[in-house]
Amino acid sequence: MTNGVIDAAAAYVDVEGGLSRVRGNKTLYRRMLQLFLDSKEFGEMEERFAAENFKALAETAHGIKGMTGNLALPKLFEISTKLMDELRADSFDIKTYEQYLEILADTRKYVEIEMQKLD
């Protein structure tokens, strides 16, 4: 792996930070990352966005923000926070939601890579 790839992965998954939250328990952190991958909240985001239910969308963004903060997923935490703040302030920008979708896809990819390393 080149440093660029390592740096990119760390921007999406802060493994050291995540492990510090679970006192270095790799098995627990891996299990928590799997719960992240299996989370129904991401489907809820899409459904609530399609329904233009922005109040519920803000609530779901808040849940994702908390989950990603606990798991040390910095880019997704940052964009979820921005999305939640925009929705709560009635200043929703579709570009933020599009960024969220891109970052979510990249985060999921890097989570899967990092989970393999935790085995």
C-alpha positions as CSV (number, residue, x, y, z in Angstrom):
1,M,0.0,0.0,0.0
2,T,1.2,3.5,-0.7
3,N,1.0,6.3,1.8
4,G,-1.7,7.9,-0.2
5,V,-4.0,4.9,0.2
6,I,-3.1,4.6,3.9
7,D,-3.9,8.3,4.4
8,A,-7.2,8.0,2.5
9,A,-8.3,5.1,4.7
10,A,-7.4,6.9,7.9
11,A,-9.5,9.9,6.8
12,Y,-12.5,7.5,6.6
13,V,-11.7,5.1,9.4
14,D,-9.6,6.1,12.4
15,V,-8.8,2.6,13.6
16,E,-6.6,3.8,16.5
17,G,-9.3,6.1,17.7
18,G,-11.9,3.5,17.4
19,L,-9.8,0.9,19.2
20,S,-9.1,3.5,22.0
21,R,-12.9,3.8,22.6
22,V,-13.1,0.0,23.2
23,R,-9.8,-0.3,25.2
24,G,-8.0,-2.0,22.3
25,N,-10.5,-4.8,21.9
26,K,-10.2,-5.6,18.2
27,T,-13.0,-8.2,18.3
28,L,-15.5,-5.7,19.8
29,Y,-14.5,-2.9,17.4
30,R,-14.8,-5.2,14.4
31,R,-18.3,-6.3,15.7
32,M,-19.3,-2.7,16.0
33,L,-18.1,-1.9,12.5
34,Q,-20.2,-4.8,11.2
35,L,-23.2,-3.3,13.0
36,F,-22.4,-0.1,11.2
37,L,-22.4,-1.8,7.8
38,D,-25.7,-3.6,8.7
39,S,-27.4,-0.4,10.0
40,K,-30.9,0.2,8.8
41,E,-30.4,4.0,9.3
42,F,-28.8,4.4,5.9
43,G,-31.9,3.0,4.2
44,E,-34.1,5.2,6.4
45,M,-32.1,8.2,5.2
46,E,-32.8,7.4,1.6
47,E,-36.5,6.8,2.3
48,R,-36.9,10.0,4.2
49,F,-35.0,12.0,1.6
50,A,-37.2,10.6,-1.2
51,A,-40.3,11.4,0.9
52,E,-39.0,14.9,1.5
53,N,-39.5,14.3,5.3
54,F,-36.8,16.7,6.3
55,K,-37.6,16.7,10.0
56,A,-37.2,12.9,10.2
57,L,-34.2,13.2,7.9
58,A,-32.5,15.5,10.5
59,E,-33.3,12.9,13.2
60,T,-31.7,10.1,11.2
61,A,-28.7,12.3,10.4
62,H,-28.3,12.9,14.1
63,G,-28.3,9.1,14.8
64,I,-25.7,8.5,12.1
65,K,-23.6,11.4,13.5
66,G,-23.6,9.7,16.9
67,M,-22.8,6.3,15.5
68,T,-20.0,7.5,13.3
69,G,-18.6,9.6,16.2
70,N,-18.5,6.5,18.4
71,L,-16.9,4.4,15.7
72,A,-14.3,7.0,14.8
73,L,-15.4,7.4,11.2
74,P,-14.3,11.1,10.7
75,K,-15.5,12.0,7.2
76,L,-18.9,10.5,7.7
77,F,-19.2,12.1,11.1
78,E,-18.3,15.5,9.6
79,I,-20.8,15.3,6.7
80,S,-23.6,13.9,8.9
81,T,-23.1,16.8,11.3
82,K,-23.2,19.3,8.5
83,L,-26.3,17.7,7.0
84,M,-28.1,17.6,10.4
85,D,-27.2,21.2,11.1
86,E,-28.5,22.3,7.7
87,L,-31.7,20.4,8.1
88,R,-32.3,21.7,11.6
89,A,-31.7,25.3,10.4
90,D,-34.0,24.9,7.4
91,S,-31.0,25.6,5.1
92,F,-30.8,22.2,3.5
93,D,-28.5,22.0,0.5
94,I,-28.9,19.1,-1.9
95,K,-25.1,19.2,-2.5
96,T,-24.5,18.3,1.1
97,Y,-26.8,15.2,0.7
98,E,-24.9,14.2,-2.4
99,Q,-21.6,14.6,-0.6
100,Y,-23.0,12.5,2.2
101,L,-23.9,9.7,-0.2
102,E,-20.4,9.8,-1.7
103,I,-18.7,9.8,1.7
104,L,-21.0,7.0,2.9
105,A,-20.0,4.8,0.0
106,D,-16.3,5.5,0.5
107,T,-16.6,4.9,4.2
108,R,-18.3,1.6,3.8
109,K,-15.5,0.5,1.4
110,Y,-12.8,1.5,3.8
111,V,-14.6,0.0,6.8
112,E,-14.6,-3.4,5.0
113,I,-10.9,-3.1,4.3
114,E,-10.1,-2.2,7.8
115,M,-12.3,-5.0,9.2
116,Q,-10.2,-7.6,7.3
117,K,-7.1,-6.2,8.9
118,L,-8.7,-6.7,12.4
119,D,-9.2,-10.4,11.8
